[in-house]
Amino acid sequence: MMEKEENRVEKNTENEEVAEEMAASCETYEIVGVRFKKSGKIYYFDPQGLKPQNGSNVIVETARGLEFGTVVIPNRFVGEDKVVLPLRPVIRIATEADVLIYEENKRKEKEAEVICLEKIAEHNLEMKLVDVEYTFDNNKLLFYFTAEGRVDFRELVKSLASIFRTRIELRQIGIRDETKLIGGLGVCGRPFCCKKFLDDFVQVSIKMAKEQNLSLNSQKISGACGRLMCCLRYEHELYEEELAKLPKVDAFVETPDGRGFVCELVPLAGLVKVRFGSEHPTIRTYAKDQVKILANTKKEQKELRETENNRQSKQENN
């Protein structure tokens, strides 16, 4: 007995040493989280010794040049698995002059939008302009648009370049991105989640609607973008956790009133609706603790019937 306890202590000590070695070998990086749009994705940057406060504006280096952003995550250390190396640097905390440049760019973006709409009509292109964005250093002017198919916008780019005298980039985006940029109100009466607080789009499936007993009518579970509503995912994990504690629909179960088949589940309330009879069925509701699973799947139900038939045959023979 003493030997087993000593072995257990040695193994625990070894596990602790391994955990400490792994923690020591895992590199950490100091970062600040910066957002460029109100509800845009958060990007990590190397603070370079700076200590910007949450909500302060900074100038950072990005793949497309200098950009003006807002700090949403102050200095902190994160593991290597949380960052994409190499981290680009924070150049400086934004000055009053930087803020004036940013505001001027916003003013010029509105002018550029009007001009671009005129040129789109002039070139008779089937595309919808959604947003216009200047990079902070004015080295590039980006136009975001949607279209049903591919658009030959080469002549449009030439026209815009001759007017603005800078690099022009036209970027086609999807319908979900368009909805995020434009914003609006959802069927719940609140602003779109993607516009208000979602950093990135989440994967949503029809299975999530089924598990939550929602109508599978596409008009009722789709957002303004025409895709499944992002909010279907918010309670998905909780539903999965509660459904794991319940029998499956069509499972064969034992209840205080006899045996029947599960016809409906109410996961969050922990309720199970059971159908009795086939010609004139009756349905009764039970708490999950009142129901005992006899066979969850059709295969298990078949095996159960065979077992009971064999048992009955043996009793008759005896």
C-alpha positions in Angstrom: 0.0 0.0 0.0 2.8 2.4 0.9 4.6 1.5 -2.3 1.6 2.5 -4.4 1.3 5.8 -2.6 5.0 6.5 -3.1 4.6 5.7 -6.8 1.6 8.0 -7.1 3.5 10.8 -5.4 6.5 10.3 -7.8 4.2 10.3 -10.8 2.5 13.5 -9.6 5.9 15.2 -9.1 7.0 14.1 -12.6 3.8 15.5 -14.1 4.3 18.8 -12.3 7.9 19.0 -13.6 6.8 18.3 -17.1 4.0 21.0 -16.9 6.6 23.5 -15.6 9.0 22.7 -18.4 6.2 23.1 -21.0 5.2 26.4 -19.5 8.8 27.6 -19.5 9.3 26.5 -23.1 6.1 28.3 -24.3 7.2 31.7 -25.5 5.0 34.7 -24.7 4.8 38.1 -26.5 3.8 41.5 -25.3 1.0 42.8 -27.5 -1.7 45.5 -27.8 -5.0 44.8 -29.6 -6.0 47.4 -32.2 -9.2 47.7 -34.1 -9.5 49.8 -37.2 -13.3 49.8 -37.6 -15.9 50.2 -34.8 -16.9 46.5 -34.9 -14.0 45.2 -36.9 -11.5 42.4 -36.2 -8.9 42.9 -33.5 -5.3 42.7 -34.6 -2.2 42.3 -32.4 0.8 44.6 -32.6 4.1 44.9 -30.9 3.9 47.9 -28.5 7.6 48.6 -28.9 7.8 49.8 -25.2 4.8 52.1 -25.5 1.9 51.9 -23.0 -1.2 53.1 -24.8 -4.4 53.1 -22.7 -7.6 51.4 -23.7 -9.5 53.6 -26.1 -6.5 55.7 -27.2 -5.6 56.1 -30.8 -2.3 54.8 -32.3 -0.5 54.7 -35.6 0.6 51.2 -36.5 2.5 49.6 -39.4 0.4 47.2 -41.5 0.8 45.3 -44.8 -0.7 48.2 -46.6 1.2 51.0 -44.9 0.6 53.2 -41.8 -2.9 52.9 -40.3 -4.8 54.8 -37.7 -6.5 52.5 -35.1 -7.9 52.4 -31.6 -6.5 50.3 -28.8 -9.1 47.9 -27.4 -6.7 45.6 -25.6 -4.0 47.3 -23.5 -0.5 45.8 -23.1 -0.6 42.2 -22.1 1.4 39.0 -22.7 -0.1 36.2 -24.8 1.2 32.8 -25.9 2.9 32.0 -29.2 -0.3 30.2 -30.4 -2.3 33.5 -30.1 -0.2 35.6 -32.4 0.9 35.6 -36.1 4.6 36.2 -36.3 6.3 38.5 -37.0 4.3 41.1 -35.0 4.1 44.5 -36.7 5.0 47.5 -34.5 3.1 50.3 -33.0 4.8 53.4 -34.5 3.5 56.0 -32.0 0.5 57.1 -30.0 -1.6 59.3 -32.2 -1.0 63.0 -31.9 -3.5 65.8 -32.6 -2.0 66.2 -36.1 -2.6 62.5 -36.7 -6.3 62.8 -35.6 -6.7 65.8 -38.0 -5.3 63.7 -40.9 -7.7 60.8 -40.0 -10.7 63.2 -39.9 -9.6 64.8 -43.2 -9.4 61.3 -44.8 -12.9 60.6 -43.6 -14.1 63.7 -45.3 -12.3 62.8 -48.6 -13.8 59.3 -48.5 -17.3 60.8 -48.8 -16.2 62.9 -51.8 -14.5 59.8 -53.4 -17.7 57.8 -52.9 -19.8 60.3 -54.9 -17.2 60.4 -57.7 -17.0 56.6 -57.8 -20.8 56.2 -58.1 -20.7 58.6 -61.1 -18.0 56.6 -62.8 -19.7 53.3 -62.2 -22.8 54.7 -63.9 -20.7 56.2 -66.7 -19.0 52.8 -67.4 -22.4 51.0 -67.0 -21.1 48.5 -64.6 -23.4 46.1 -62.6 -21.8 46.6 -59.2 -22.9 48.2 -55.9 -20.5 50.4 -54.1 -20.6 49.7 -50.3 -17.7 51.6 -48.7 -14.7 53.7 -49.4 -11.5 53.8 -47.4 -8.3 55.8 -47.5 -5.2 54.4 -45.9 -3.8 56.8 -43.3 -0.8 57.9 -45.4 -3.0 58.3 -48.5 -0.9 55.8 -50.5 -4.0 53.8 -51.4 -7.7 54.3 -51.9 -9.9 51.3 -51.5 -13.4 50.8 -52.9 -15.5 47.9 -51.5 -18.3 46.7 -53.7 -20.7 43.8 -54.2 -21.8 42.2 -57.5 -23.6 39.0 -58.5 -20.7 37.9 -60.7 -17.3 38.9 -61.9 -16.9 42.6 -63.0 -14.4 43.9 -65.5 -13.5 47.2 -63.7 -10.1 47.9 -65.4 -11.4 51.0 -67.1 -13.0 52.2 -63.9 -9.7 51.8 -62.1 -8.0 53.9 -64.8 -10.6 56.6 -64.5 -10.4 56.8 -60.7 -6.5 56.7 -60.7 -6.5 59.7 -63.1 -8.7 61.7 -60.7 -7.3 60.8 -57.3 -3.6 60.4 -58.3 -3.0 57.5 -55.9 -3.1 53.7 -55.9 -6.7 52.4 -56.5 -7.9 49.1 -55.2 -11.4 47.7 -55.9 -12.3 44.8 -53.5 -15.4 42.7 -54.1 -17.0 41.6 -50.8 -19.7 39.1 -49.8 -23.3 39.9 -48.7 -22.4 39.3 -45.0 -19.6 41.8 -45.2 -21.9 44.3 -46.9 -24.4 43.9 -44.1 -21.7 44.4 -41.5 -20.5 47.6 -43.1 -23.9 49.2 -43.7 -25.6 48.0 -40.5 -29.3 48.1 -39.7 -31.9 46.5 -37.4 -32.5 42.8 -37.0 -35.9 41.0 -36.5 -35.3 41.4 -32.7 -35.4 45.2 -33.1 -31.7 45.6 -32.1 -28.8 46.7 -34.3 -27.1 43.9 -36.2 -24.7 41.8 -34.1 -22.1 41.9 -36.8 -22.2 45.7 -36.9 -22.5 46.2 -33.1 -19.9 43.8 -31.5 -19.0 40.7 -33.5 -15.3 40.8 -34.4 -15.6 38.1 -37.1 -18.3 36.0 -38.6 -19.1 32.7 -36.9 -20.0 29.4 -38.5 -23.7 28.7 -38.3 -25.6 25.6 -39.4 -29.2 24.5 -39.8 -28.5 21.9 -37.1 -28.3 24.6 -34.5 -31.8 25.7 -35.4 -33.1 22.1 -35.1 -31.5 21.6 -31.7 -33.2 24.8 -30.4 -36.6 23.6 -31.7 -36.9 26.7 -34.0 -38.9 26.9 -37.2 -36.9 25.8 -40.2 -38.6 28.4 -42.3 -35.6 30.2 -43.9 -37.3 33.6 -43.7 -37.6 33.2 -39.9 -34.1 32.1 -39.1 -32.2 34.2 -41.7 -30.8 37.7 -41.2 -31.0 40.7 -43.4 -28.0 39.3 -45.3 -30.0 36.2 -46.3 -27.7 33.9 -44.4 -28.6 32.1 -41.1 -28.6 34.5 -38.2 -25.4 34.6 -36.2 -27.3 34.6 -32.9 -28.3 30.9 -33.5 -24.8 30.1 -32.3 -25.0 32.0 -29.0 -26.8 29.3 -27.0 -25.6 26.4 -29.2 -23.1 25.0 -26.6 -25.7 25.1 -23.8 -28.2 23.3 -25.9 -25.6 20.6 -26.8 -24.8 20.2 -23.2 -28.4 19.8 -22.1 -29.3 17.5 -25.1 -26.5 15.1 -24.0 -28.5 14.5 -20.8 -31.7 13.6 -22.6 -32.8 10.7 -24.8 -32.9 11.2 -28.5 -36.1 11.9 -30.4 -37.7 8.5 -31.4 -35.9 6.8 -28.5 -37.7 3.9 -26.8 -38.1 4.8 -23.1 -39.6 3.6 -19.8 -41.8 6.1 -17.9 -44.0 5.9 -14.8 -47.0 5.3 -17.2 -45.3 2.6 -19.2 -43.2 2.4 -22.3 -43.3 4.8 -25.2 -41.3 6.7 -27.8 -39.8 10.2 -27.4 -41.5 12.7 -29.8 -40.2 16.0 -28.6 -37.5 17.5 -26.2 -37.4 20.8 -24.3 -33.7 20.9 -23.5 -33.4 24.0 -21.3 -36.4 22.9 -19.2 -35.2 19.3 -19.0 -38.5 18.0 -20.3 -39.2 15.0 -22.4 -42.5 14.4 -24.4 -43.4 10.7 -24.8 -45.9 9.2 -27.3 -47.9 6.2 -26.2 -49.8 3.9 -28.7 -49.8 4.0 -32.5 -53.5 4.1 -33.7 -54.7 6.7 -31.1 -51.5 8.0 -29.6 -51.4 10.1 -26.5 -48.5 12.4 -25.5 -47.4 13.1 -22.0 -44.6 15.2 -20.6 -42.0 14.1 -18.1 -39.0 15.5 -16.3 -35.8 13.9 -17.6 -35.3 12.1 -14.3 -38.6 10.3 -14.7 -37.5 8.7 -18.0 -35.3 5.7 -18.4 -33.7 5.0 -21.8 -34.3 1.5 -23.1 -33.1 2.0 -26.6 -31.8 5.2 -28.1 -31.4 4.2 -31.8 -33.4 2.0 -34.2 -30.6 -0.6 -34.1 -30.8 -0.7 -30.3 -34.6 -1.0 -30.5 -34.3 -3.9 -32.9 -31.8 -5.6 -30.5 -34.1 -5.0 -27.6 -37.1 -6.6 -29.4 -35.0 -9.6 -30.3 -33.8 -10.0 -26.7 -37.3 -9.8 -25.3 -38.6 -12.2 -28.0 -35.9 -14.7 -27.1 -36.7 -14.4 -23.4 -40.4 -14.8 -24.0 -39.7 -17.9 -26.2 -37.6 -19.5 -23.5 -40.3 -18.9 -20.9 -43.0 -20.5 -23.1 -40.8 -23.5 -23.8 -40.1 -23.9 -20.1 
